[in-house]
């Protein structure tokens, strides 16, 4: 398998959408984390639907991913400049 085949396979398995928001390195990185979260939740949901994971296992995995995403948001201070009522 050559490099272009590997890139095509990676792009198929882990698609990324373009970032259209206001650019800061932190927001770009958080967007990548958010897209990865969504992709992984999709895989977990498919595994649960297909009977490969129990609902409790799927919930625990999604909950863990959510905690990671929240930590990422806090570490990058995403949304810290918003008024309290919009957070």
Residue pairs with C-beta under 8 A, 6 or more apart in sequence:
14 36
14 39
15 39
16 32
16 35
17 35
19 27
19 28
19 31
21 27
21 31
26 76
26 77
26 78
27 76
27 78
29 72
29 76
30 72
30 73
30 76
30 78
33 69
33 72
34 69
37 65
37 66
37 68
37 69
40 65
41 62
41 65
44 53
44 58
44 61
44 62
44 65
45 58
47 53
47 58
48 54
48 55
48 57
48 58
53 61
73 79
79 87
